Amino acid sequence: MTRQNEAADPPRGGIDPVAALIGACHHFATHIDVLADQLSAVGVVGLSTADAERVSDAITRAFTANRWPAP
């Protein structure tokens, strides 16, 4: 099977990979909300510029972790 044919092939084990990715993204977003609430609860109103950049970089890496070549 080639990468070109993967989208047409049935999911393995009955798991739709796109649905699994969407579920992981929702799970990730839930963790972000919980951590933001925890920061707020301890009085952290905002992140420093350096911390905001670190968070932004981590989120960018998570959502650009594309292992497939561009068409």
N, C-alpha and C positions, 0 to 999 in steps of 0.2 A: 504494500500500500504506500502510495506517495502522499506527500502533504497536499498536493493538488486534489486528490481524491478523498481526503479525510472528511470534508464537509458532507459528502454524499453518503458516506458509510454510516451504518446505524451505530448509535452509542454503544460502547462496551459496557457490559454488566447492567444495562438499563439506565445508566447515568448519563444525562445530557450534559456535556461539558460546559456549554454556555450557561445553562441553568445553575450548574455548580459554581461557575465563576461569578454569576450574579449573586448567588447566595453568599459567597465569600466576601463580596464587596459590601453587602448589607451587614454582614457580621462585623467587618472592619469598621464600617460607619458607626455601628452601635458602640464598639469599643472607644472610638474617638469621642462620641457623645458622653460616655461614662467618665472618661478621663478629663474632659473639659469640665464636667460637673464637679469632679473631685478637686480640680484646680480652683474653681470658683468657690467651693466650700471652705478652702483653706485661705481664702483671701487674695488669690492671684487674679488680678483684674485683667491683665493682658500679658502677652509674652514679650520678652525683650526682642529686639530686632534679630539678634543672633539665634535665639531659640526659635523664632518664627521661621527663619531661613532653614534651620535644621529640620523642622517639622515639614515645611514645604518640600524640601529636597527628598525626604523620606516618602512622602505621599506621591511625589512625581515618580520616584523609582518604583513604587508599588504599582502604579497604574500604567507605567510604560514598560513593564516587564514582559514585553512581547517577544516570544521566542520564534515567531514565524517571519519569514522574509516578506517585505512589502510586495504587493502585486505589481 
